[in-house]
Amino acid sequence: MIIQVSEDFPQSMISAREVGVLQLISMGYSNKEIASLLFISKLTVETHRKNMVKRMGFKNAYQLVVWAFKEKVFT
């Protein structure tokens, strides 16, 4: 399964790295798997996830994924 990032999405809300993490979250990967795929630490993945959830005012990553599809972050 491949999820493409929409070209219309304003990148000012979340960074390119966060978009990459969010893509993998939405595909069901665990923090450990995401860390391995992106060559970063598990703690870094957790930090990206927490920062996005907090910045957007959500309670969890599920709401973040729903928001991403609703706002057409991914196509």
PDB file of N, H, CA, C and O in Angstrom:
ATOM      1  N   MET A   1       0.840  -1.181   0.000  1.00  0.00           N
ATOM      2  CA  MET A   1       0.000   0.000   0.000  1.00  0.00           C
ATOM      3  C   MET A   1       0.879   1.237   0.000  1.00  0.00           C
ATOM      4  O   MET A   1       1.785   1.355   0.825  1.00  0.00           O
ATOM      5  N   ILE A   2       0.622   2.156  -0.915  1.00  0.00           N
ATOM      6  H   ILE A   2      -0.113   2.059  -1.586  1.00  0.00           H
ATOM      7  CA  ILE A   2       1.376   3.405  -1.000  1.00  0.00           C
ATOM      8  C   ILE A   2       0.403   4.560  -0.827  1.00  0.00           C
ATOM      9  O   ILE A   2      -0.658   4.601  -1.450  1.00  0.00           O
ATOM     10  N   ILE A   3       0.786   5.498   0.034  1.00  0.00           N
ATOM     11  H   ILE A   3       1.648   5.465   0.540  1.00  0.00           H
ATOM     12  CA  ILE A   3      -0.034   6.686   0.249  1.00  0.00           C
ATOM     13  C   ILE A   3       0.778   7.878  -0.238  1.00  0.00           C
ATOM     14  O   ILE A   3       1.859   8.155   0.282  1.00  0.00           O
ATOM     15  N   GLN A   4       0.262   8.572  -1.220  1.00  0.00           N
ATOM     16  H   GLN A   4      -0.616   8.348  -1.642  1.00  0.00           H
ATOM     17  CA  GLN A   4       0.948   9.720  -1.796  1.00  0.00           C
ATOM     18  C   GLN A   4       0.607  10.987  -1.027  1.00  0.00           C
ATOM     19  O   GLN A   4      -0.525  11.158  -0.574  1.00  0.00           O
ATOM     20  N   VAL A   5       1.592  11.883  -0.877  1.00  0.00           N
ATOM     21  H   VAL A   5       2.512  11.744  -1.245  1.00  0.00           H
ATOM     22  CA  VAL A   5       1.354  13.178  -0.257  1.00  0.00           C
ATOM     23  C   VAL A   5       0.777  14.101  -1.329  1.00  0.00           C
ATOM     24  O   VAL A   5       1.297  14.184  -2.442  1.00  0.00           O
ATOM     25  N   SER A   6      -0.297  14.785  -0.977  1.00  0.00           N
ATOM     26  H   SER A   6      -0.720  14.718  -0.074  1.00  0.00           H
ATOM     27  CA  SER A   6      -0.944  15.700  -1.900  1.00  0.00           C
ATOM     28  C   SER A   6      -0.051  16.906  -2.152  1.00  0.00           C
ATOM     29  O   SER A   6       0.561  17.436  -1.225  1.00  0.00           O
ATOM     30  N   GLU A   7       0.021  17.336  -3.398  1.00  0.00           N
ATOM     31  H   GLU A   7      -0.476  16.906  -4.151  1.00  0.00           H
ATOM     32  CA  GLU A   7       0.807  18.521  -3.739  1.00  0.00           C
ATOM     33  C   GLU A   7       0.129  19.797  -3.256  1.00  0.00           C
ATOM     34  O   GLU A   7       0.784  20.831  -3.125  1.00  0.00           O
ATOM     35  N   ASP A   8      -1.157  19.739  -2.992  1.00  0.00           N
ATOM     36  H   ASP A   8      -1.689  18.899  -3.097  1.00  0.00           H
ATOM     37  CA  ASP A   8      -1.910  20.913  -2.555  1.00  0.00           C
ATOM     38  C   ASP A   8      -1.801  21.173  -1.058  1.00  0.00           C
ATOM     39  O   ASP A   8      -2.213  22.232  -0.586  1.00  0.00           O
ATOM     40  N   PHE A   9      -1.250  20.222  -0.305  1.00  0.00           N
ATOM     41  H   PHE A   9      -0.915  19.362  -0.689  1.00  0.00           H
ATOM     42  CA  PHE A   9      -1.188  20.366   1.142  1.00  0.00           C
ATOM     43  C   PHE A   9      -0.162  21.419   1.537  1.00  0.00           C
ATOM     44  O   PHE A   9       0.985  21.360   1.092  1.00  0.00           O
ATOM     45  N   PRO A  10      -0.566  22.396   2.381  1.00  0.00           N
ATOM     46  CA  PRO A  10       0.392  23.423   2.830  1.00  0.00           C
ATOM     47  C   PRO A  10       1.386  22.828   3.821  1.00  0.00           C
ATOM     48  O   PRO A  10       0.992  22.382   4.899  1.00  0.00           O
ATOM     49  N   GLN A  11       2.641  22.817   3.477  1.00  0.00           N
ATOM     50  H   GLN A  11       2.961  23.179   2.602  1.00  0.00           H
ATOM     51  CA  GLN A  11       3.674  22.180   4.296  1.00  0.00           C
ATOM     52  C   GLN A  11       3.980  22.942   5.577  1.00  0.00           C
ATOM     53  O   GLN A  11       4.780  22.465   6.382  1.00  0.00           O
ATOM     54  N   SER A  12       3.381  24.100   5.798  1.00  0.00           N
ATOM     55  H   SER A  12       2.732  24.488   5.144  1.00  0.00           H
ATOM     56  CA  SER A  12       3.681  24.888   6.988  1.00  0.00           C
ATOM     57  C   SER A  12       3.107  24.267   8.258  1.00  0.00           C
ATOM     58  O   SER A  12       3.564  24.598   9.352  1.00  0.00           O
ATOM     59  N   MET A  13       2.121  23.379   8.150  1.00  0.00           N
ATOM     60  H   MET A  13       1.749  23.110   7.261  1.00  0.00           H
ATOM     61  CA  MET A  13       1.495  22.786   9.332  1.00  0.00           C
ATOM     62  C   MET A  13       2.354  21.699   9.956  1.00  0.00           C
ATOM     63  O   MET A  13       2.485  21.643  11.179  1.00  0.00           O
ATOM     64  N   ILE A  14       2.928  20.852   9.153  1.00  0.00           N
ATOM     65  H   ILE A  14       2.821  20.897   8.159  1.00  0.00           H
ATOM     66  CA  ILE A  14       3.819  19.802   9.645  1.00  0.00           C
ATOM     67  C   ILE A  14       5.004  19.677   8.699  1.00  0.00           C
ATOM     68  O   ILE A  14       4.886  19.917   7.497  1.00  0.00           O
ATOM     69  N   SER A  15       6.138  19.301   9.253  1.00  0.00           N
ATOM     70  H   SER A  15       6.235  19.106  10.229  1.00  0.00           H
ATOM     71  CA  SER A  15       7.368  19.217   8.461  1.00  0.00           C
ATOM     72  C   SER A  15       7.333  18.025   7.510  1.00  0.00           C
ATOM     73  O   SER A  15       6.484  17.140   7.619  1.00  0.00           O
ATOM     74  N   ALA A  16       8.273  18.030   6.585  1.00  0.00           N
ATOM     75  H   ALA A  16       8.962  18.749   6.497  1.00  0.00           H
ATOM     76  CA  ALA A  16       8.368  16.923   5.622  1.00  0.00           C
ATOM     77  C   ALA A  16       8.639  15.606   6.341  1.00  0.00           C
ATOM     78  O   ALA A  16       8.087  14.573   5.961  1.00  0.00           O
ATOM     79  N   ARG A  17       9.476  15.625   7.371  1.00  0.00           N
ATOM     80  H   ARG A  17       9.925  16.464   7.679  1.00  0.00           H
ATOM     81  CA  ARG A  17       9.781  14.409   8.120  1.00  0.00           C
ATOM     82  C   ARG A  17       8.535  13.926   8.849  1.00  0.00           C
ATOM     83  O   ARG A  17       8.265  12.726   8.899  1.00  0.00           O
ATOM     84  N   GLU A  18       7.772  14.865   9.416  1.00  0.00           N
ATOM     85  H   GLU A  18       7.991  15.840   9.376  1.00  0.00           H
ATOM     86  CA  GLU A  18       6.541  14.493  10.101  1.00  0.00           C
ATOM     87  C   GLU A  18       5.533  13.890   9.134  1.00  0.00           C
ATOM     88  O   GLU A  18       4.811  12.958   9.487  1.00  0.00           O
ATOM     89  N   VAL A  19       5.481  14.416   7.919  1.00  0.00           N
ATOM     90  H   VAL A  19       6.067  15.174   7.632  1.00  0.00           H
ATOM     91  CA  VAL A  19       4.590  13.840   6.898  1.00  0.00           C
ATOM     92  C   VAL A  19       4.990  12.401   6.629  1.00  0.00           C
ATOM     93  O   VAL A  19       4.133  11.524   6.516  1.00  0.00           O
ATOM     94  N   GLY A  20       6.301  12.154   6.525  1.00  0.00           N
ATOM     95  H   GLY A  20       6.997  12.866   6.617  1.00  0.00           H
ATOM     96  CA  GLY A  20       6.778  10.789   6.318  1.00  0.00           C
ATOM     97  C   GLY A  20       6.387   9.862   7.449  1.00  0.00           C
ATOM     98  O   GLY A  20       5.963   8.730   7.214  1.00  0.00           O
ATOM     99  N   VAL A  21       6.526  10.338   8.674  1.00  0.00           N
ATOM    100  H   VAL A  21       6.870  11.257   8.864  1.00  0.00           H
ATOM    101  CA  VAL A  21       6.130   9.549   9.841  1.00  0.00           C
ATOM    102  C   VAL A  21       4.630   9.317   9.813  1.00  0.00           C
ATOM    103  O   VAL A  21       4.166   8.205  10.064  1.00  0.00           O
ATOM    104  N   LEU A  22       3.874  10.353   9.510  1.00  0.00           N
ATOM    105  H   LEU A  22       4.251  11.257   9.306  1.00  0.00           H
ATOM    106  CA  LEU A  22       2.417  10.249   9.465  1.00  0.00           C
ATOM    107  C   LEU A  22       1.956   9.265   8.392  1.00  0.00           C
ATOM    108  O   LEU A  22       0.996   8.524   8.601  1.00  0.00           O
ATOM    109  N   GLN A  23       2.630   9.256   7.255  1.00  0.00           N
ATOM    110  H   GLN A  23       3.410   9.858   7.085  1.00  0.00           H
ATOM    111  CA  GLN A  23       2.310   8.281   6.208  1.00  0.00           C
ATOM    112  C   GLN A  23       2.425   6.862   6.741  1.00  0.00           C
ATOM    113  O   GLN A  23       1.539   6.033   6.531  1.00  0.00           O
ATOM    114  N   LEU A  24       3.514   6.594   7.427  1.00  0.00           N
ATOM    115  H   LEU A  24       4.234   7.267   7.598  1.00  0.00           H
ATOM    116  CA  LEU A  24       3.751   5.242   7.929  1.00  0.00           C
ATOM    117  C   LEU A  24       2.804   4.898   9.081  1.00  0.00           C
ATOM    118  O   LEU A  24       2.383   3.748   9.213  1.00  0.00           O
ATOM    119  N   ILE A  25       2.469   5.883   9.910  1.00  0.00           N
ATOM    120  H   ILE A  25       2.811   6.816   9.802  1.00  0.00           H
ATOM    121  CA  ILE A  25       1.474   5.657  10.965  1.00  0.00           C
ATOM    122  C   ILE A  25       0.153   5.253  10.332  1.00  0.00           C
ATOM    123  O   ILE A  25      -0.498   4.307  10.776  1.00  0.00           O
ATOM    124  N   SER A  26      -0.237   5.981   9.286  1.00  0.00           N
ATOM    125  H   SER A  26       0.292   6.749   8.926  1.00  0.00           H
ATOM    126  CA  SER A  26      -1.523   5.714   8.639  1.00  0.00           C
ATOM    127  C   SER A  26      -1.546   4.361   7.929  1.00  0.00           C
ATOM    128  O   SER A  26      -2.615   3.821   7.644  1.00  0.00           O
ATOM    129  N   MET A  27      -0.370   3.823   7.647  1.00  0.00           N
ATOM    130  H   MET A  27       0.498   4.262   7.878  1.00  0.00           H
ATOM    131  CA  MET A  27      -0.283   2.510   7.018  1.00  0.00           C
ATOM    132  C   MET A  27      -0.222   1.395   8.060  1.00  0.00           C
ATOM    133  O   MET A  27      -0.161   0.216   7.712  1.00  0.00           O
ATOM    134  N   GLY A  28      -0.239   1.773   9.340  1.00  0.00           N
ATOM    135  H   GLY A  28      -0.289   2.731   9.623  1.00  0.00           H
ATOM    136  CA  GLY A  28      -0.298   0.781  10.404  1.00  0.00           C
ATOM    137  C   GLY A  28       1.032   0.333  10.975  1.00  0.00           C
ATOM    138  O   GLY A  28       1.074  -0.618  11.755  1.00  0.00           O
ATOM    139  N   TYR A  29       2.111   0.987  10.610  1.00  0.00           N
ATOM    140  H   TYR A  29       2.077   1.760   9.976  1.00  0.00           H
ATOM    141  CA  TYR A  29       3.421   0.614  11.140  1.00  0.00           C
ATOM    142  C   TYR A  29       3.566   1.047  12.594  1.00  0.00           C
ATOM    143  O   TYR A  29       3.022   2.076  12.996  1.00  0.00           O
ATOM    144  N   SER A  30       4.287   0.274  13.369  1.00  0.00           N
ATOM    145  H   SER A  30       4.729  -0.561  13.043  1.00  0.00           H
ATOM    146  CA  SER A  30       4.571   0.617  14.762  1.00  0.00           C
ATOM    147  C   SER A  30       5.708   1.640  14.812  1.00  0.00           C
ATOM    148  O   SER A  30       6.397   1.867  13.817  1.00  0.00           O
ATOM    149  N   ASN A  31       5.889   2.246  15.975  1.00  0.00           N
ATOM    150  H   ASN A  31       5.329   2.061  16.783  1.00  0.00           H
ATOM    151  CA  ASN A  31       6.992   3.208  16.131  1.00  0.00           C
ATOM    152  C   ASN A  31       8.335   2.556  15.819  1.00  0.00           C
ATOM    153  O   ASN A  31       9.195   3.162  15.180  1.00  0.00           O
ATOM    154  N   LYS A  32       8.508   1.322  16.274  1.00  0.00           N
ATOM    155  H   LYS A  32       7.810   0.830  16.794  1.00  0.00           H
ATOM    156  CA  LYS A  32       9.773   0.607  16.043  1.00  0.00           C
ATOM    157  C   LYS A  32       9.988   0.364  14.546  1.00  0.00           C
ATOM    158  O   LYS A  32      11.096   0.541  14.041  1.00  0.00           O
ATOM    159  N   GLU A  33       8.939  -0.037  13.846  1.00  0.00           N
ATOM    160  H   GLU A  33       8.038  -0.180  14.256  1.00  0.00           H
ATOM    161  CA  GLU A  33       9.047  -0.283  12.400  1.00  0.00           C
ATOM    162  C   GLU A  33       9.322   1.012  11.641  1.00  0.00           C
ATOM    163  O   GLU A  33      10.125   1.033  10.708  1.00  0.00           O
ATOM    164  N   ILE A  34       8.658   2.086  12.042  1.00  0.00           N
ATOM    165  H   ILE A  34       8.006   2.070  12.800  1.00  0.00           H
ATOM    166  CA  ILE A  34       8.879   3.387  11.395  1.00  0.00           C
ATOM    167  C   ILE A  34      10.319   3.828  11.593  1.00  0.00           C
ATOM    168  O   ILE A  34      10.969   4.294  10.658  1.00  0.00           O
ATOM    169  N   ALA A  35      10.810   3.678  12.811  1.00  0.00           N
ATOM    170  H   ALA A  35      10.281   3.299  13.571  1.00  0.00           H
ATOM    171  CA  ALA A  35      12.195   4.048  13.105  1.00  0.00           C
ATOM    172  C   ALA A  35      13.163   3.288  12.211  1.00  0.00           C
ATOM    173  O   ALA A  35      14.117   3.864  11.687  1.00  0.00           O
ATOM    174  N   SER A  36      12.921   2.009  12.039  1.00  0.00           N
ATOM    175  H   SER A  36      12.147   1.541  12.464  1.00  0.00           H
ATOM    176  CA  SER A  36      13.789   1.183  11.205  1.00  0.00           C
ATOM    177  C   SER A  36      13.726   1.624   9.741  1.00  0.00           C
ATOM    178  O   SER A  36      14.755   1.711   9.072  1.00  0.00           O
ATOM    179  N   LEU A  37      12.528   1.898   9.253  1.00  0.00           N
ATOM    180  H   LEU A  37      11.692   1.827   9.797  1.00  0.00           H
ATOM    181  CA  LEU A  37      12.361   2.297   7.849  1.00  0.00           C
ATOM    182  C   LEU A  37      12.975   3.661   7.546  1.00  0.00           C
ATOM    183  O   LEU A  37      13.499   3.879   6.453  1.00  0.00           O
ATOM    184  N   LEU A  38      12.912   4.576   8.509  1.00  0.00           N
ATOM    185  H   LEU A  38      12.487   4.399   9.397  1.00  0.00           H
ATOM    186  CA  LEU A  38      13.405   5.941   8.289  1.00  0.00           C
ATOM    187  C   LEU A  38      14.819   6.168   8.827  1.00  0.00           C
ATOM    188  O   LEU A  38      15.359   7.270   8.731  1.00  0.00           O
ATOM    189  N   PHE A  39      15.411   5.113   9.393  1.00  0.00           N
ATOM    190  H   PHE A  39      14.972   4.218   9.470  1.00  0.00           H
ATOM    191  CA  PHE A  39      16.771   5.190   9.946  1.00  0.00           C
ATOM    192  C   PHE A  39      16.880   6.262  11.027  1.00  0.00           C
ATOM    193  O   PHE A  39      17.841   7.031  11.055  1.00  0.00           O
ATOM    194  N   ILE A  40      15.890   6.306  11.913  1.00  0.00           N
ATOM    195  H   ILE A  40      15.109   5.681  11.889  1.00  0.00           H
ATOM    196  CA  ILE A  40      15.896   7.198  13.059  1.00  0.00           C
ATOM    197  C   ILE A  40      15.560   6.362  14.288  1.00  0.00           C
ATOM    198  O   ILE A  40      15.160   5.205  14.167  1.00  0.00           O
ATOM    199  N   SER A  41      15.723   6.947  15.464  1.00  0.00           N
ATOM    200  H   SER A  41      16.049   7.888  15.562  1.00  0.00           H
ATOM    201  CA  SER A  41      15.441   6.176  16.683  1.00  0.00           C
ATOM    202  C   SER A  41      13.937   6.102  16.942  1.00  0.00           C
ATOM    203  O   SER A  41      13.159   6.921  16.453  1.00  0.00           O
ATOM    204  N   LYS A  42      13.560   5.100  17.721  1.00  0.00           N
ATOM    205  H   LYS A  42      14.192   4.435  18.117  1.00  0.00           H
ATOM    206  CA  LYS A  42      12.161   4.937  18.113  1.00  0.00           C
ATOM    207  C   LYS A  42      11.698   6.162  18.902  1.00  0.00           C
ATOM    208  O   LYS A  42      10.561   6.608  18.748  1.00  0.00           O
ATOM    209  N   LEU A  43      12.573   6.703  19.742  1.00  0.00           N
ATOM    210  H   LEU A  43      13.496   6.341  19.867  1.00  0.00           H
ATOM    211  CA  LEU A  43      12.244   7.896  20.523  1.00  0.00           C
ATOM    212  C   LEU A  43      11.963   9.086  19.604  1.00  0.00           C
ATOM    213  O   LEU A  43      11.068   9.881  19.891  1.00  0.00           O
ATOM    214  N   THR A  44      12.699   9.219  18.522  1.00  0.00           N
ATOM    215  H   THR A  44      13.426   8.572  18.289  1.00  0.00           H
ATOM    216  CA  THR A  44      12.465  10.303  17.572  1.00  0.00           C
ATOM    217  C   THR A  44      11.095  10.164  16.921  1.00  0.00           C
ATOM    218  O   THR A  44      10.389  11.154  16.734  1.00  0.00           O
ATOM    219  N   VAL A  45      10.724   8.943  16.576  1.00  0.00           N
ATOM    220  H   VAL A  45      11.298   8.138  16.728  1.00  0.00           H
ATOM    221  CA  VAL A  45       9.393   8.700  16.000  1.00  0.00           C
ATOM    222  C   VAL A  45       8.323   9.087  17.005  1.00  0.00           C
ATOM    223  O   VAL A  45       7.356   9.767  16.661  1.00  0.00           O
ATOM    224  N   GLU A  46       8.495   8.649  18.254  1.00  0.00           N
ATOM    225  H   GLU A  46       9.280   8.096  18.534  1.00  0.00           H
ATOM    226  CA  GLU A  46       7.523   8.971  19.299  1.00  0.00           C
ATOM    227  C   GLU A  46       7.416  10.482  19.496  1.00  0.00           C
ATOM    228  O   GLU A  46       6.325  11.011  19.710  1.00  0.00           O
ATOM    229  N   THR A  47       8.548  11.168  19.424  1.00  0.00           N
ATOM    230  H   THR A  47       9.434  10.738  19.251  1.00  0.00           H
ATOM    231  CA  THR A  47       8.558  12.625  19.578  1.00  0.00           C
ATOM    232  C   THR A  47       7.821  13.299  18.426  1.00  0.00           C
ATOM    233  O   THR A  47       7.031  14.215  18.655  1.00  0.00           O
ATOM    234  N   HIS A  48       8.066  12.861  17.193  1.00  0.00           N
ATOM    235  H   HIS A  48       8.708  12.117  17.007  1.00  0.00           H
ATOM    236  CA  HIS A  48       7.350  13.419  16.037  1.00  0.00           C
ATOM    237  C   HIS A  48       5.847  13.212  16.210  1.00  0.00           C
ATOM    238  O   HIS A  48       5.055  14.128  15.984  1.00  0.00           O
ATOM    239  N   ARG A  49       5.467  12.017  16.609  1.00  0.00           N
ATOM    240  H   ARG A  49       6.110  11.273  16.792  1.00  0.00           H
ATOM    241  CA  ARG A  49       4.053  11.686  16.787  1.00  0.00           C
ATOM    242  C   ARG A  49       3.431  12.593  17.853  1.00  0.00           C
ATOM    243  O   ARG A  49       2.375  13.186  17.629  1.00  0.00           O
ATOM    244  N   LYS A  50       4.084  12.696  19.003  1.00  0.00           N
ATOM    245  H   LYS A  50       4.941  12.214  19.185  1.00  0.00           H
ATOM    246  CA  LYS A  50       3.558  13.525  20.094  1.00  0.00           C
ATOM    247  C   LYS A  50       3.473  14.997  19.695  1.00  0.00           C
ATOM    248  O   LYS A  50       2.494  15.677  20.002  1.00  0.00           O
ATOM    249  N   ASN A  51       4.507  15.482  19.007  1.00  0.00           N
ATOM    250  H   ASN A  51       5.303  14.930  18.756  1.00  0.00           H
ATOM    251  CA  ASN A  51       4.515  16.884  18.589  1.00  0.00           C
ATOM    252  C   ASN A  51       3.372  17.193  17.625  1.00  0.00           C
ATOM    253  O   ASN A  51       2.716  18.227  17.752  1.00  0.00           O
ATOM    254  N   MET A  52       3.130  16.304  16.662  1.00  0.00           N
ATOM    255  H   MET A  52       3.662  15.464  16.558  1.00  0.00           H
ATOM    256  CA  MET A  52       2.037  16.525  15.712  1.00  0.00           C
ATOM    257  C   MET A  52       0.685  16.508  16.414  1.00  0.00           C
ATOM    258  O   MET A  52      -0.163  17.363  16.159  1.00  0.00           O
ATOM    259  N   VAL A  53       0.485  15.532  17.300  1.00  0.00           N
ATOM    260  H   VAL A  53       1.174  14.837  17.507  1.00  0.00           H
ATOM    261  CA  VAL A  53      -0.784  15.418  18.019  1.00  0.00           C
ATOM    262  C   VAL A  53      -1.016  16.680  18.856  1.00  0.00           C
ATOM    263  O   VAL A  53      -2.108  17.248  18.842  1.00  0.00           O
ATOM    264  N   LYS A  54       0.011  17.109  19.579  1.00  0.00           N
ATOM    265  H   LYS A  54       0.898  16.647  19.591  1.00  0.00           H
ATOM    266  CA  LYS A  54      -0.109  18.289  20.432  1.00  0.00           C
ATOM    267  C   LYS A  54      -0.348  19.555  19.606  1.00  0.00           C
ATOM    268  O   LYS A  54      -1.233  20.349  19.926  1.00  0.00           O
ATOM    269  N   ARG A  55       0.443  19.741  18.543  1.00  0.00           N
ATOM    270  H   ARG A  55       1.162  19.096  18.283  1.00  0.00           H
ATOM    271  CA  ARG A  55       0.335  20.938  17.704  1.00  0.00           C
ATOM    272  C   ARG A  55      -1.050  21.076  17.090  1.00  0.00           C
ATOM    273  O   ARG A  55      -1.574  22.183  16.973  1.00  0.00           O
ATOM    274  N   MET A  56      -1.641  19.955  16.700  1.00  0.00           N
ATOM    275  H   MET A  56      -1.215  19.055  16.795  1.00  0.00           H
ATOM    276  CA  MET A  56      -2.940  19.987  16.043  1.00  0.00           C
ATOM    277  C   MET A  56      -4.094  19.968  17.058  1.00  0.00           C
ATOM    278  O   MET A  56      -5.255  20.114  16.675  1.00  0.00           O
ATOM    279  N   GLY A  57      -3.781  19.789  18.342  1.00  0.00           N
ATOM    280  H   GLY A  57      -2.838  19.671  18.653  1.00  0.00           H
ATOM    281  CA  GLY A  57      -4.801  19.810  19.377  1.00  0.00           C
ATOM    282  C   GLY A  57      -5.608  18.527  19.492  1.00  0.00           C
ATOM    283  O   GLY A  57      -6.755  18.547  19.939  1.00  0.00           O
ATOM    284  N   PHE A  58      -5.011  17.414  19.090  1.00  0.00           N
ATOM    285  H   PHE A  58      -4.079  17.398  18.726  1.00  0.00           H
ATOM    286  CA  PHE A  58      -5.697  16.132  19.159  1.00  0.00           C
ATOM    287  C   PHE A  58      -5.315  15.392  20.425  1.00  0.00           C
ATOM    288  O   PHE A  58      -4.402  15.794  21.147  1.00  0.00           O
ATOM    289  N   LYS A  59      -6.026  14.302  20.685  1.00  0.00           N
ATOM    290  H   LYS A  59      -6.768  13.976  20.099  1.00  0.00           H
ATOM    291  CA  LYS A  59      -5.752  13.485  21.868  1.00  0.00           C
ATOM    292  C   LYS A  59      -4.892  12.273  21.552  1.00  0.00           C
ATOM    293  O   LYS A  59      -4.239  11.727  22.441  1.00  0.00           O
ATOM    294  N   ASN A  60      -4.886  11.842  20.281  1.00  0.00           N
ATOM    295  H   ASN A  60      -5.417  12.285  19.559  1.00  0.00           H
ATOM    296  CA  ASN A  60      -4.124  10.644  19.924  1.00  0.00           C
ATOM    297  C   ASN A  60      -3.802  10.646  18.428  1.00  0.00           C
ATOM    298  O   ASN A  60      -4.279  11.489  17.669  1.00  0.00           O
ATOM    299  N   ALA A  61      -2.986   9.681  18.035  1.00  0.00           N
ATOM    300  H   ALA A  61      -2.599   8.996  18.652  1.00  0.00           H
ATOM    301  CA  ALA A  61      -2.549   9.594  16.645  1.00  0.00           C
ATOM    302  C   ALA A  61      -3.685   9.194  15.706  1.00  0.00           C
ATOM    303  O   ALA A  61      -3.658   9.525  14.520  1.00  0.00           O
ATOM    304  N   TYR A  62      -4.676   8.487  16.229  1.00  0.00           N
ATOM    305  H   TYR A  62      -4.698   8.218  17.192  1.00  0.00           H
ATOM    306  CA  TYR A  62      -5.822   8.121  15.395  1.00  0.00           C
ATOM    307  C   TYR A  62      -6.490   9.384  14.857  1.00  0.00           C
ATOM    308  O   TYR A  62      -6.791   9.469  13.666  1.00  0.00           O
ATOM    309  N   GLN A  63      -6.720  10.357  15.721  1.00  0.00           N
ATOM    310  H   GLN A  63      -6.475  10.289  16.688  1.00  0.00           H
ATOM    311  CA  GLN A  63      -7.333  11.609  15.281  1.00  0.00           C
ATOM    312  C   GLN A  63      -6.440  12.318  14.260  1.00  0.00           C
ATOM    313  O   GLN A  63      -6.934  12.958  13.332  1.00  0.00           O
ATOM    314  N   LEU A  64      -5.145  12.198  14.437  1.00  0.00           N
ATOM    315  H   LEU A  64      -4.744  11.677  15.191  1.00  0.00           H
ATOM    316  CA  LEU A  64      -4.193  12.802  13.508  1.00  0.00           C
ATOM    317  C   LEU A  64      -4.320  12.184  12.114  1.00  0.00           C
ATOM    318  O   LEU A  64      -4.315  12.902  11.114  1.00  0.00           O
ATOM    319  N   VAL A  65      -4.433  10.874  12.048  1.00  0.00           N
ATOM    320  H   VAL A  65      -4.438  10.292  12.861  1.00  0.00           H
ATOM    321  CA  VAL A  65      -4.578  10.182  10.767  1.00  0.00           C
ATOM    322  C   VAL A  65      -5.901  10.553  10.102  1.00  0.00           C
ATOM    323  O   VAL A  65      -5.946  10.802   8.898  1.00  0.00           O
ATOM    324  N   VAL A  66      -6.975  10.590  10.890  1.00  0.00           N
ATOM    325  H   VAL A  66      -6.938  10.387  11.868  1.00  0.00           H
ATOM    326  CA  VAL A  66      -8.278  10.977  10.335  1.00  0.00           C
ATOM    327  C   VAL A  66      -8.195  12.385   9.780  1.00  0.00           C
ATOM    328  O   VAL A  66      -8.686  12.651   8.683  1.00  0.00           O
ATOM    329  N   TRP A  67      -7.578  13.289  10.526  1.00  0.00           N
ATOM    330  H   TRP A  67      -7.179  13.073  11.417  1.00  0.00           H
ATOM    331  CA  TRP A  67      -7.400  14.672  10.062  1.00  0.00           C
ATOM    332  C   TRP A  67      -6.627  14.711   8.745  1.00  0.00           C
ATOM    333  O   TRP A  67      -6.998  15.436   7.822  1.00  0.00           O
ATOM    334  N   ALA A  68      -5.551  13.927   8.665  1.00  0.00           N
ATOM    335  H   ALA A  68      -5.250  13.338   9.414  1.00  0.00           H
ATOM    336  CA  ALA A  68      -4.708  13.931   7.468  1.00  0.00           C
ATOM    337  C   ALA A  68      -5.496  13.536   6.223  1.00  0.00           C
ATOM    338  O   ALA A  68      -5.329  14.141   5.164  1.00  0.00           O
ATOM    339  N   PHE A  69      -6.341  12.538   6.343  1.00  0.00           N
ATOM    340  H   PHE A  69      -6.477  12.047   7.203  1.00  0.00           H
ATOM    341  CA  PHE A  69      -7.138  12.129   5.181  1.00  0.00           C
ATOM    342  C   PHE A  69      -8.248  13.124   4.904  1.00  0.00           C
ATOM    343  O   PHE A  69      -8.557  13.398   3.744  1.00  0.00           O
ATOM    344  N   LYS A  70      -8.847  13.665   5.941  1.00  0.00           N
ATOM    345  H   LYS A  70      -8.596  13.442   6.883  1.00  0.00           H
ATOM    346  CA  LYS A  70      -9.923  14.644   5.778  1.00  0.00           C
ATOM    347  C   LYS A  70      -9.408  15.919   5.098  1.00  0.00           C
ATOM    348  O   LYS A  70     -10.078  16.493   4.239  1.00  0.00           O
ATOM    349  N   GLU A  71      -8.212  16.346   5.498  1.00  0.00           N
ATOM    350  H   GLU A  71      -7.669  15.880   6.196  1.00  0.00           H
ATOM    351  CA  GLU A  71      -7.607  17.559   4.937  1.00  0.00           C
ATOM    352  C   GLU A  71      -6.847  17.285   3.649  1.00  0.00           C
ATOM    353  O   GLU A  71      -6.194  18.172   3.099  1.00  0.00           O
ATOM    354  N   LYS A  72      -6.939  16.057   3.176  1.00  0.00           N
ATOM    355  H   LYS A  72      -7.469  15.336   3.623  1.00  0.00           H
ATOM    356  CA  LYS A  72      -6.292  15.655   1.929  1.00  0.00           C
ATOM    357  C   LYS A  72      -4.777  15.853   1.936  1.00  0.00           C
ATOM    358  O   LYS A  72      -4.176  16.267   0.945  1.00  0.00           O
ATOM    359  N   VAL A  73      -4.185  15.541   3.085  1.00  0.00           N
ATOM    360  H   VAL A  73      -4.673  15.204   3.890  1.00  0.00           H
ATOM    361  CA  VAL A  73      -2.721  15.528   3.160  1.00  0.00           C
ATOM    362  C   VAL A  73      -2.197  14.447   2.236  1.00  0.00           C
ATOM    363  O   VAL A  73      -1.156  14.601   1.598  1.00  0.00           O
ATOM    364  N   PHE A  74      -2.938  13.348   2.176  1.00  0.00           N
ATOM    365  H   PHE A  74      -3.784  13.222   2.694  1.00  0.00           H
ATOM    366  CA  PHE A  74      -2.591  12.226   1.305  1.00  0.00           C
ATOM    367  C   PHE A  74      -3.637  12.108   0.216  1.00  0.00           C
ATOM    368  O   PHE A  74      -4.793  12.493   0.397  1.00  0.00           O
ATOM    369  N   THR A  75      -3.214  11.567  -0.920  1.00  0.00           N
ATOM    370  H   THR A  75      -2.276  11.254  -1.067  1.00  0.00           H
ATOM    371  CA  THR A  75      -4.167  11.354  -2.023  1.00  0.00           C
ATOM    372  C   THR A  75      -4.422   9.888  -2.211  1.00  0.00           C
ATOM    373  O   THR A  75      -5.195   9.503  -3.089  1.00  0.00           O
TER     374      THR A  75
END
